[in-house]
Amino acid sequence: MPGTNRLSRTKGARDALLKGLVTQLIQNGKVETTLAKAKEVKPLADSIISLAIKEAANFENKEKTVSRAKLDKNGKKVKIEKTSKNGKKYQVVEREIVKETVKVDKPSKLAARRKMFKLVNKIHDAKGNTIDLTDKLFDEIAPKYEAGKGGYTRITKLVARKGDAAEMAIIELI
């Protein structure tokens, strides 16, 4: 991007740094960093939040027929015994066919989701499960800010860092 601060890094390192900061900002709501980095993150975060607001309700509910494993009252799979052609017995998980209603993104929301994937990293919780930050943007953050017209983040200056006297700041979602 022309006119942006290089942050004393190569393009790849700078992009990775900004992507990490945007990810932390969306996940935690605020990040403490240097003032220069905060000023670079602000337009990126504001743009994906405004994109989430614009596309949040752009989906349709569809009914799908799904085949899944039948579960007993304890949540374990129900197994049935079958006999093969040569007379050997084996167990098979019993399946059931159910109709489910699922949300299906319209093309513009899918395109917005892909743009967001370019600006945020994949993250995992303590159990190792992947957390989808795009869902968080659409489901939690977008409804919170849908009345506003921008300015979703705020930069608050802090005292200079002791070691190198760099100007510090907190960037947070308002």
Backbone as a chain_set.jsonl record, in Angstrom:
{"seq": "MPGTNRLSRTKGARDALLKGLVTQLIQNGKVETTLAKAKEVKPLADSIISLAIKEAANFENKEKTVSRAKLDKNGKKVKIEKTSKNGKKYQVVEREIVKETVKVDKPSKLAARRKMFKLVNKIHDAKGNTIDLTDKLFDEIAPKYEAGKGGYTRITKLVARKGDAAEMAIIELI", "coords": {"N": [[0.837, -1.184, 0.0], [0.717, 2.107, -0.986], [2.092, 4.933, 0.685], [1.959, 4.042, 3.269], [3.255, 3.318, 6.554], [6.38, 1.795, 6.86], [7.364, 0.421, 9.015], [9.939, -0.476, 9.585], [10.409, -2.977, 8.379], [10.409, -5.787, 6.088], [8.131, -6.334, 3.303], [6.717, -8.795, 3.578], [7.156, -9.47, 6.295], [6.048, -7.23, 7.53], [3.348, -7.435, 6.705], [2.661, -9.848, 7.974], [2.982, -9.107, 10.653], [0.997, -7.081, 10.937], [-1.265, -8.584, 10.353], [-1.262, -10.365, 12.499], [-1.65, -8.555, 14.629], [-4.208, -7.509, 14.019], [-5.699, -9.834, 14.273], [-5.358, -10.412, 17.039], [-6.615, -8.142, 18.073], [-9.303, -8.458, 17.266], [-9.885, -10.861, 18.522], [-9.364, -10.409, 21.317], [-10.27, -7.835, 21.865], [-8.717, -5.651, 22.596], [-5.355, -4.35, 22.19], [-2.032, -3.888, 23.239], [0.481, -1.968, 21.938], [3.066, -0.422, 19.887], [2.743, 3.062, 19.017], [2.963, 3.654, 16.28], [2.469, 1.159, 15.067], [-0.136, 0.726, 15.96], [-1.476, 2.775, 14.637], [-1.288, 1.838, 12.046], [-2.79, -0.502, 12.157], [-5.384, 0.295, 12.74], [-6.974, 1.298, 10.383], [-7.22, -1.133, 8.982], [-8.597, -2.835, 10.755], [-10.969, -1.365, 11.107], [-11.965, -1.461, 8.491], [-12.538, -4.216, 8.041], [-14.452, -4.634, 9.987], [-16.497, -2.912, 9.164], [-17.104, -4.168, 6.766], [-18.077, -6.597, 7.758], [-20.379, -5.675, 9.064], [-21.866, -4.766, 6.904], [-22.382, -7.159, 5.493], [-23.535, -8.934, 7.315], [-26.216, -9.92, 7.592], [-26.623, -11.306, 5.286], [-27.52, -13.995, 4.267], [-29.081, -17.201, 3.717], [-31.552, -19.502, 4.905], [-31.492, -22.94, 4.53], [-32.968, -26.131, 4.005], [-31.582, -29.225, 4.632], [-31.005, -32.649, 3.848], [-29.538, -34.981, 5.89], [-27.302, -37.619, 6.571], [-26.45, -39.245, 9.45], [-24.644, -40.616, 12.269], [-26.46, -42.646, 14.494], [-27.295, -41.907, 17.835], [-27.154, -43.05, 21.246], [-28.806, -42.631, 24.486], [-26.683, -41.795, 26.077], [-25.002, -40.511, 24.394], [-23.338, -42.018, 22.831], [-22.355, -43.836, 19.878], [-24.691, -45.905, 18.202], [-24.417, -49.308, 17.578], [-24.882, -51.906, 15.219], [-25.187, -55.413, 14.547], [-23.968, -57.212, 11.798], [-23.906, -59.663, 9.154], [-21.462, -60.988, 7.014], [-20.968, -61.977, 3.518], [-19.506, -64.347, 3.577], [-20.18, -65.388, 6.008], [-19.09, -64.3, 8.349], [-19.354, -62.284, 11.29], [-19.832, -58.813, 11.961], [-19.599, -55.447, 13.279], [-21.516, -52.508, 12.681], [-21.945, -49.018, 12.501], [-25.037, -47.659, 13.21], [-27.092, -45.7, 11.109], [-28.919, -42.646, 10.718], [-31.372, -40.749, 8.971], [-31.821, -37.37, 8.741], [-33.482, -34.185, 8.665], [-32.079, -31.036, 8.45], [-31.851, -27.554, 9.244], [-29.819, -25.223, 7.795], [-27.542, -22.428, 7.722], [-26.764, -20.72, 4.804], [-24.325, -18.981, 3.144], [-24.714, -16.11, 1.079], [-23.396, -15.197, -2.186], [-21.997, -12.647, -1.994], [-21.508, -12.387, 0.74], [-19.892, -14.567, 1.162], [-17.677, -13.805, -0.354], [-16.891, -11.599, 1.175], [-16.197, -12.912, 3.539], [-13.953, -14.322, 2.654], [-12.216, -12.197, 2.114], [-11.81, -11.33, 4.691], [-10.444, -13.51, 5.754], [-7.958, -13.071, 4.653], [-6.96, -11.074, 6.226], [-6.898, -11.927, 8.86], [-5.485, -14.298, 11.171], [-5.564, -17.906, 11.551], [-6.704, -19.203, 14.577], [-6.37, -21.059, 17.67], [-8.104, -22.57, 20.409], [-7.616, -23.434, 23.933], [-8.037, -26.178, 23.954], [-7.319, -26.958, 21.47], [-9.098, -26.634, 19.41], [-10.209, -25.028, 16.435], [-10.791, -21.577, 16.247], [-13.163, -19.603, 14.73], [-12.735, -16.564, 13.555], [-14.066, -15.015, 11.71], [-16.734, -15.731, 11.981], [-17.122, -14.713, 14.533], [-16.842, -12.008, 13.97], [-19.102, -11.587, 12.282], [-21.264, -12.496, 13.915], [-21.012, -11.489, 16.59], [-19.564, -8.986, 16.746], [-20.421, -7.34, 14.553], [-23.321, -6.929, 14.988], [-23.136, -5.341, 17.265], [-22.055, -2.924, 16.401], [-23.682, -1.984, 14.325], [-25.27, 0.314, 14.205], [-23.553, 2.481, 14.031], [-21.367, 4.58, 11.958], [-18.664, 4.019, 11.259], [-15.366, 4.422, 12.785], [-14.732, 2.377, 14.684], [-12.698, 1.583, 16.271], [-10.361, 2.64, 18.821], [-7.535, 4.589, 19.622], [-5.418, 4.857, 22.3], [-3.005, 6.777, 23.812], [-0.086, 5.84, 25.633], [2.42, 5.962, 28.275], [5.891, 6.357, 27.371], [7.855, 3.538, 26.356], [10.131, 1.935, 28.553], [12.673, 0.791, 27.861], [13.478, 1.517, 25.143], [12.295, 3.928, 24.709], [10.078, 4.051, 23.044], [7.012, 5.215, 21.694], [4.092, 4.191, 23.193], [0.888, 2.573, 22.841], [-2.601, 1.807, 23.234], [-4.758, -0.024, 21.311], [-8.157, -0.406, 20.82], [-11.389, -1.977, 20.588], [-14.252, -0.02, 20.394]], "CA": [[0.0, 0.0, 0.0], [1.524, 3.326, -0.999], [1.826, 5.92, 1.721], [1.876, 3.444, 4.601], [4.493, 3.255, 7.317], [7.028, 0.506, 6.621], [7.637, -0.189, 10.319], [11.287, -1.038, 9.533], [10.307, -4.401, 8.049], [10.118, -6.102, 4.689], [6.696, -6.422, 3.06], [6.164, -10.019, 4.166], [7.193, -9.364, 7.757], [5.079, -6.196, 7.904], [2.013, -8.003, 6.525], [2.457, -10.839, 9.032], [2.834, -8.36, 11.895], [-0.308, -6.429, 10.949], [-2.259, -9.651, 10.401], [-1.281, -10.835, 13.884], [-2.248, -7.526, 15.481], [-5.646, -7.464, 13.737], [-6.249, -11.055, 14.865], [-5.416, -10.216, 18.488], [-7.599, -7.102, 18.353], [-10.64, -9.031, 17.132], [-10.058, -11.918, 19.516], [-9.336, -9.927, 22.696], [-10.914, -6.538, 22.026], [-7.713, -4.592, 22.689], [-3.964, -4.771, 22.055], [-1.05, -2.866, 23.577], [1.565, -2.002, 20.963], [3.613, 0.921, 19.671], [1.801, 3.987, 18.396], [3.049, 3.511, 14.823], [1.777, -0.079, 14.693], [-1.562, 0.932, 16.215], [-2.001, 3.611, 13.551], [-1.375, 1.004, 10.85], [-3.813, -1.527, 12.359], [-6.71, 0.924, 12.831], [-7.787, 1.241, 9.158], [-7.484, -2.524, 8.614], [-9.653, -3.336, 11.638], [-12.209, -0.654, 10.779], [-12.484, -1.912, 7.197], [-13.175, -5.539, 8.109], [-15.662, -4.518, 10.806], [-17.545, -2.334, 8.313], [-17.474, -5.224, 5.832], [-18.901, -7.534, 8.517], [-21.672, -5.027, 9.292], [-22.571, -4.721, 5.617], [-22.754, -8.495, 5.017], [-23.93, -9.8, 8.426], [-27.524, -10.567, 7.412], [-26.701, -11.731, 3.894], [-27.502, -15.453, 4.182], [-30.413, -17.786, 3.64], [-31.683, -20.783, 5.584], [-31.885, -24.025, 3.635], [-33.183, -27.411, 4.666], [-30.767, -30.27, 4.024], [-31.152, -34.002, 4.35], [-28.217, -35.389, 6.327], [-27.183, -38.946, 7.151], [-25.468, -39.193, 10.523], [-24.654, -41.758, 13.184], [-27.509, -42.621, 15.505], [-26.698, -41.866, 19.164], [-28.017, -43.483, 22.344], [-29.061, -41.571, 25.471], [-25.404, -41.357, 26.642], [-24.238, -39.813, 23.375], [-22.452, -42.945, 22.124], [-22.897, -44.34, 18.622], [-25.384, -47.184, 18.274], [-23.847, -50.244, 16.619], [-25.694, -53.095, 14.942], [-24.365, -56.528, 14.08], [-24.31, -57.699, 10.464], [-23.187, -60.859, 8.724], [-20.919, -60.836, 5.665], [-21.31, -63.049, 2.578], [-18.845, -65.595, 3.965], [-20.686, -65.819, 7.305], [-18.46, -63.633, 9.492], [-20.165, -61.216, 11.877], [-19.115, -57.57, 12.239], [-20.475, -54.373, 13.767], [-21.609, -51.318, 11.85], [-22.63, -47.917, 13.162], [-26.364, -47.429, 12.634], [-27.219, -44.332, 10.62], [-30.269, -42.108, 10.616], [-31.496, -39.653, 8.003], [-32.505, -36.262, 9.385], [-33.513, -32.91, 7.94], [-31.546, -29.947, 9.264], [-31.847, -26.227, 8.652], [-28.476, -24.653, 7.885], [-27.336, -21.116, 7.118], [-25.918, -20.753, 3.614], [-23.921, -17.626, 2.777], [-24.9, -15.674, -0.3], [-22.062, -14.973, -2.776], [-21.29, -11.459, -1.515], [-21.031, -12.648, 2.104], [-18.78, -15.497, 1.006], [-16.534, -12.998, -0.799], [-16.455, -10.813, 2.338], [-15.535, -13.849, 4.452], [-12.631, -14.61, 2.093], [-11.387, -11.007, 2.333], [-11.451, -11.322, 6.111], [-9.422, -14.537, 5.967], [-6.663, -12.515, 4.263], [-6.515, -10.12, 7.237], [-6.813, -12.53, 10.195], [-4.854, -15.613, 11.255], [-6.312, -18.975, 12.211], [-6.283, -19.343, 15.972], [-6.882, -22.241, 18.343], [-8.326, -22.403, 21.838], [-6.759, -24.257, 24.784], [-8.244, -27.591, 23.63], [-6.826, -27.217, 20.129], [-10.149, -26.405, 18.424], [-10.038, -23.802, 15.668], [-11.768, -20.519, 16.488], [-13.42, -18.892, 13.48], [-12.902, -15.144, 13.861], [-15.051, -14.403, 10.805], [-18.03, -15.918, 12.63], [-17.179, -13.753, 15.634], [-17.102, -10.704, 13.365], [-20.475, -11.522, 11.797], [-22.275, -12.789, 14.924], [-20.885, -10.715, 17.82], [-19.075, -7.617, 16.585], [-21.257, -6.585, 13.614], [-24.55, -6.415, 15.605], [-22.791, -4.334, 18.262], [-21.7, -1.66, 15.765], [-24.44, -1.717, 13.105], [-25.853, 1.652, 14.216], [-22.524, 3.482, 13.763], [-20.865, 4.734, 10.593], [-17.205, 4.088, 11.284], [-14.747, 4.718, 14.066], [-14.998, 1.238, 15.546], [-11.54, 1.379, 17.135], [-9.835, 3.843, 19.462], [-6.129, 4.509, 20.023], [-5.13, 5.621, 23.51], [-1.562, 6.843, 24.02], [0.441, 5.502, 26.95], [3.76, 6.505, 28.5], [6.922, 5.75, 26.526], [8.452, 2.293, 26.844], [11.334, 2.248, 29.307], [13.915, 0.349, 27.241], [13.891, 2.267, 23.951], [11.51, 5.163, 24.681], [9.097, 4.019, 21.949], [5.676, 5.669, 22.091], [3.203, 3.045, 23.329], [-0.527, 2.886, 22.725], [-3.554, 0.701, 23.28], [-5.819, 0.067, 20.318], [-9.25, -1.225, 21.337], [-12.705, -1.826, 19.984], [-15.051, 0.891, 21.233]], "C": [[0.879, 1.244, 0.0], [1.114, 4.277, 0.129], [1.72, 5.331, 3.118], [3.248, 3.422, 5.251], [5.102, 1.868, 7.127], [7.354, -0.253, 7.893], [8.98, -0.911, 10.372], [11.302, -2.537, 9.266], [10.127, -4.575, 6.552], [8.606, -6.269, 4.537], [6.077, -7.649, 3.719], [6.105, -9.962, 5.678], [6.171, -8.343, 8.252], [3.644, -6.722, 7.79], [1.694, -9.013, 7.621], [2.232, -10.157, 10.385], [1.444, -7.747, 11.997], [-1.436, -7.458, 11.033], [-2.39, -10.201, 11.826], [-1.931, -9.837, 14.827], [-3.76, -7.42, 15.272], [-6.33, -8.682, 14.358], [-6.398, -10.903, 16.373], [-6.487, -9.195, 18.868], [-9.016, -7.664, 18.282], [-10.889, -10.078, 18.211], [-10.221, -11.357, 20.923], [-10.035, -8.593, 22.916], [-9.945, -5.389, 22.189], [-6.313, -5.19, 22.631], [-3.072, -3.6, 22.465], [0.144, -3.036, 22.648], [2.142, -0.598, 20.821], [2.587, 1.769, 18.923], [1.794, 3.837, 16.872], [2.307, 2.258, 14.344], [0.269, 0.074, 14.879], [-2.202, 1.762, 15.105], [-2.127, 2.841, 12.239], [-2.498, -0.029, 10.949], [-5.221, -0.937, 12.294], [-7.507, 0.869, 11.531], [-8.118, -0.192, 8.717], [-8.641, -3.079, 9.444], [-10.987, -2.668, 11.32], [-12.81, -1.153, 9.466], [-13.132, -3.287, 7.291], [-14.413, -5.518, 9.006], [-16.792, -3.924, 9.973], [-18.013, -3.335, 7.263], [-18.376, -6.254, 6.515], [-20.298, -6.968, 8.764], [-22.51, -5.06, 8.016], [-23.128, -6.091, 5.22], [-23.311, -9.423, 6.106], [-25.231, -10.562, 8.169], [-27.704, -11.127, 6.004], [-26.524, -13.254, 3.782], [-28.932, -15.929, 4.013], [-30.406, -19.131, 4.358], [-32.18, -21.817, 4.586], [-32.049, -25.297, 4.455], [-32.412, -28.476, 3.909], [-31.099, -31.611, 4.65], [-29.752, -34.536, 4.64], [-28.289, -36.804, 6.902], [-26.094, -38.878, 8.216], [-25.621, -40.404, 11.428], [-25.754, -41.579, 14.23], [-26.845, -42.718, 16.881], [-27.678, -42.378, 20.209], [-28.157, -42.347, 23.353], [-27.783, -41.039, 26.119], [-24.533, -40.618, 25.636], [-23.267, -40.703, 22.623], [-23.149, -43.457, 20.876], [-23.525, -45.717, 18.823], [-24.819, -48.089, 17.185], [-24.789, -51.434, 16.456], [-24.784, -54.168, 14.355], [-24.873, -57.007, 12.733], [-23.456, -58.918, 10.144], [-22.725, -60.66, 7.286], [-21.328, -62.024, 4.794], [-20.682, -64.384, 2.972], [-19.2, -66.033, 5.386], [-20.048, -65.181, 8.518], [-19.349, -62.479, 9.97], [-19.275, -60.011, 12.183], [-20.119, -56.517, 12.682], [-20.367, -53.15, 12.869], [-22.352, -50.251, 12.648], [-23.959, -47.684, 12.44], [-26.501, -45.956, 12.257], [-28.686, -43.929, 10.6], [-30.262, -40.938, 9.644], [-32.37, -38.586, 8.636], [-32.5, -35.041, 8.476], [-33.063, -31.823, 8.901], [-31.671, -28.637, 8.503], [-30.472, -25.626, 8.879], [-28.446, -23.281, 7.225], [-26.389, -21.265, 5.938], [-25.62, -19.316, 3.225], [-24.264, -17.341, 1.33], [-23.53, -15.305, -0.857], [-21.317, -13.756, -2.243], [-20.773, -11.648, -0.09], [-19.856, -13.614, 2.066], [-17.516, -14.758, 0.566], [-15.989, -12.157, 0.357], [-15.705, -11.696, 3.332], [-14.119, -14.161, 3.956], [-11.686, -13.421, 2.236], [-10.919, -10.954, 3.786], [-10.377, -12.357, 6.415], [-8.036, -14.024, 5.578], [-6.09, -11.605, 5.343], [-6.431, -10.693, 8.649], [-6.178, -13.912, 10.105], [-5.834, -16.632, 11.811], [-5.792, -19.075, 13.631], [-6.964, -20.559, 16.58], [-7.094, -21.927, 19.819], [-7.437, -23.36, 22.62], [-6.876, -25.745, 24.461], [-7.753, -27.953, 22.236], [-7.872, -27.043, 19.046], [-9.927, -25.072, 17.723], [-11.16, -22.825, 15.994], [-11.926, -19.746, 15.188], [-13.709, -17.428, 13.793], [-13.885, -14.467, 12.913], [-16.453, -14.578, 11.372], [-18.191, -14.944, 13.79], [-17.468, -12.354, 15.094], [-18.564, -10.568, 12.946], [-21.506, -11.625, 12.922], [-22.207, -11.908, 16.167], [-20.557, -9.243, 17.572], [-19.983, -6.785, 15.679], [-22.564, -6.101, 14.246], [-24.295, -5.299, 16.619], [-22.588, -2.953, 17.635], [-22.591, -1.268, 14.596], [-25.09, -0.338, 13.068], [-24.837, 2.729, 13.824], [-22.097, 3.522, 12.31], [-19.36, 4.887, 10.598], [-16.69, 4.405, 12.665], [-14.986, 3.62, 15.078], [-13.844, 0.959, 16.504], [-11.071, 2.717, 17.696], [-8.389, 3.585, 19.844], [-5.932, 5.432, 21.222], [-3.63, 5.589, 23.735], [-1.218, 6.526, 25.466], [1.8, 6.176, 27.119], [4.757, 5.741, 27.636], [7.487, 4.494, 27.186], [9.804, 2.599, 27.469], [12.626, 1.918, 28.551], [14.374, 1.211, 26.085], [13.113, 3.56, 23.75], [10.544, 5.222, 23.497], [7.736, 4.46, 22.496], [4.747, 4.454, 22.08], [1.757, 3.493, 23.241], [-1.344, 1.622, 22.893], [-4.565, 0.967, 22.174], [-6.907, -0.9, 20.775], [-10.514, -0.986, 20.549], [-13.548, -0.987, 20.935], [-16.326, 0.191, 21.668]], "O": [[1.704, 1.416, 0.898], [-0.064, 4.394, 0.469], [1.418, 6.057, 4.065], [4.273, 3.499, 4.573], [4.393, 0.867, 7.225], [7.596, -1.459, 7.845], [9.135, -1.864, 11.135], [12.098, -3.275, 9.846], [9.747, -3.645, 5.84], [7.884, -6.337, 5.532], [5.025, -7.55, 4.349], [5.108, -10.364, 6.278], [5.509, -8.56, 9.267], [2.821, -6.482, 8.674], [0.579, -9.032, 8.141], [1.385, -10.588, 11.167], [0.782, -7.876, 13.027], [-2.443, -7.229, 11.704], [-3.496, -10.468, 12.297], [-2.68, -10.224, 15.725], [-4.51, -7.261, 16.235], [-7.425, -8.564, 14.908], [-7.448, -11.229, 16.929], [-7.184, -9.364, 19.868], [-9.84, -7.373, 19.148], [-11.992, -10.164, 18.751], [-11.118, -11.779, 21.653], [-10.361, -8.256, 24.054], [-10.318, -4.242, 21.942], [-6.099, -6.355, 22.966], [-3.326, -2.457, 22.085], [0.743, -4.109, 22.577], [1.751, 0.313, 21.551], [1.679, 1.243, 18.279], [0.734, 3.888, 16.248], [1.602, 2.297, 13.336], [-0.513, -0.396, 14.052], [-3.326, 1.49, 14.683], [-2.982, 3.16, 11.413], [-3.094, -0.392, 9.934], [-6.151, -1.603, 11.839], [-8.653, 0.421, 11.566], [-9.179, -0.433, 8.143], [-9.55, -3.714, 8.909], [-12.02, -3.336, 11.271], [-14.03, -1.257, 9.343], [-14.177, -3.51, 6.68], [-15.332, -6.311, 8.8], [-17.93, -4.385, 10.064], [-19.191, -3.352, 6.906], [-19.337, -6.73, 5.911], [-21.287, -7.695, 8.684], [-23.707, -5.345, 8.049], [-24.226, -6.175, 4.669], [-23.538, -10.601, 5.834], [-25.324, -11.742, 8.504], [-28.83, -11.392, 5.584], [-25.514, -13.736, 3.269], [-29.878, -15.153, 4.148], [-29.382, -19.812, 4.412], [-33.167, -21.596, 3.886], [-31.366, -25.509, 5.457], [-32.562, -28.619, 2.696], [-31.432, -31.696, 5.832], [-28.887, -34.548, 3.764], [-29.223, -37.141, 7.629], [-24.957, -38.501, 7.93], [-26.616, -41.127, 11.355], [-25.942, -40.491, 14.774], [-25.933, -43.523, 17.072], [-28.885, -42.173, 20.086], [-27.687, -41.235, 23.112], [-27.793, -39.934, 26.662], [-23.448, -40.15, 25.98], [-22.449, -40.203, 21.85], [-24.378, -43.508, 20.816], [-22.976, -46.575, 19.514], [-24.745, -47.7, 16.019], [-25.404, -51.903, 17.414], [-23.753, -53.871, 13.749], [-26.076, -57.188, 12.548], [-22.429, -59.167, 10.775], [-23.499, -60.218, 6.437], [-21.959, -62.964, 5.275], [-21.266, -65.439, 2.725], [-18.583, -66.958, 5.914], [-20.44, -65.501, 9.64], [-20.0, -61.798, 9.176], [-18.128, -60.158, 12.604], [-21.326, -56.668, 12.49], [-19.295, -52.804, 12.37], [-23.285, -50.562, 13.387], [-23.998, -47.531, 11.219], [-26.074, -45.074, 13.002], [-29.576, -44.771, 10.479], [-29.265, -40.228, 9.514], [-33.51, -38.848, 9.022], [-31.623, -34.886, 7.626], [-33.581, -31.696, 10.01], [-31.606, -28.61, 7.274], [-30.009, -25.528, 10.016], [-29.209, -23.001, 6.3], [-25.326, -21.874, 6.065], [-26.534, -18.522, 3.002], [-24.129, -18.203, 0.462], [-22.588, -15.116, -0.087], [-20.102, -13.827, -2.056], [-19.712, -11.125, 0.254], [-18.924, -13.488, 2.86], [-16.421, -15.046, 1.048], [-14.775, -12.015, 0.506], [-14.697, -11.278, 3.902], [-13.189, -14.253, 4.758], [-10.489, -13.605, 2.455], [-9.782, -10.581, 4.073], [-9.497, -12.115, 7.241], [-7.036, -14.494, 6.121], [-4.88, -11.379, 5.386], [-5.942, -10.016, 9.553], [-6.312, -14.607, 9.098], [-6.814, -16.273, 12.462], [-4.584, -19.036, 13.863], [-7.989, -21.031, 16.087], [-6.367, -21.127, 20.407], [-6.588, -24.031, 22.032], [-5.925, -26.497, 24.669], [-7.768, -29.125, 21.859], [-7.581, -27.277, 17.874], [-9.507, -24.098, 18.349], [-12.334, -23.197, 16.014], [-10.941, -19.286, 14.609], [-14.803, -17.091, 14.246], [-14.479, -13.449, 13.269], [-17.28, -13.673, 11.258], [-19.278, -14.408, 14.005], [-18.244, -11.603, 15.685], [-19.196, -9.548, 13.222], [-22.517, -10.923, 12.895], [-23.247, -11.604, 16.751], [-21.206, -8.358, 18.129], [-20.286, -5.637, 16.006], [-22.905, -4.934, 14.057], [-25.135, -4.42, 16.808], [-22.904, -1.934, 18.249], [-22.283, -0.289, 13.917], [-25.434, 0.138, 11.986], [-25.228, 3.787, 13.331], [-22.415, 2.627, 11.527], [-18.837, 5.817, 9.983], [-17.46, 4.628, 13.599], [-15.397, 3.891, 16.207], [-13.995, 0.182, 17.447], [-11.341, 3.778, 17.133], [-8.048, 2.507, 20.329], [-6.237, 6.624, 21.167], [-3.038, 4.515, 23.839], [-1.943, 6.886, 26.393], [2.272, 6.874, 26.221], [4.493, 4.613, 27.221], [7.58, 4.404, 28.411], [10.544, 3.441, 26.96], [13.578, 2.696, 28.6], [15.539, 1.605, 26.037], [13.263, 4.217, 22.719], [10.225, 6.304, 23.004], [7.365, 4.117, 23.618], [4.632, 3.769, 21.064], [1.435, 4.646, 23.528], [-0.844, 0.511, 22.717], [-5.156, 2.045, 22.105], [-6.631, -2.06, 21.08], [-10.693, 0.06, 19.925], [-13.552, -1.223, 22.143], [-17.14, 0.777, 22.38]]}, "num_chains": 1, "name": "protein.A"}
